[in-house]
Amino acid sequence: MDVMQKVVRLSSKELEYLKGARFLSDSLLQSLKTVADGDAYSLYVSRTVAEDFRSAFMNRVAVAGFGPDYEPNSEGRMLEELIDRFYLW
């Protein structure tokens, strides 16, 4: 059982992006329960949930994260940042 949780800090822009992300499963969308923390939001996630988010982000960046020149586009840059931030252990 995975009960240890860590905090991932999200900007309001990142949180809105994730809430509208159609590529996230229903269970991941339901886990987006955050606590406002100044100008950011704190999301408490278990290792398993963090890994599920990272997997979804990696799949999405492969599909939509690069422009025609194979450089990361704005969505790709955000996803790469989220991939790094959700790496907790």
Residue, then its C-alpha position, 0 to 999 in steps of 0.5 A: m500500500d502506497v500511503m506516503q505522500k509528497v507535495v507538488r507545487l503548481s502555478s494557477k496556469e499549470l493547475e488550469y491546464l491539468k484540469g482541462a487536460r483530456f488526456l488525463s484519466d478520470s482518476l487522475l483528474q479526481s486527484l487534482k484536489t489542491v490547497a491554495d498556498g499564496d500564488a501557487y497550489s499544493l497537490y498532495v500525491s502518493r508515489t503511485v499517483a505521481e508516477d501515473f501523472r508522469s506517464a500521462f505527461m510523457n505520453r502527451v509530450a510525445v504526441a503534442g509537445f513538439g513543433p515542426d522543427y522538433e523543438p518543444n512547443s509551449e505545451g511541451r515545455m510545460l509538460e517537461e517541467l511537470i514531468d520533472r516536478f512529479y518525480l518525487w522519489 
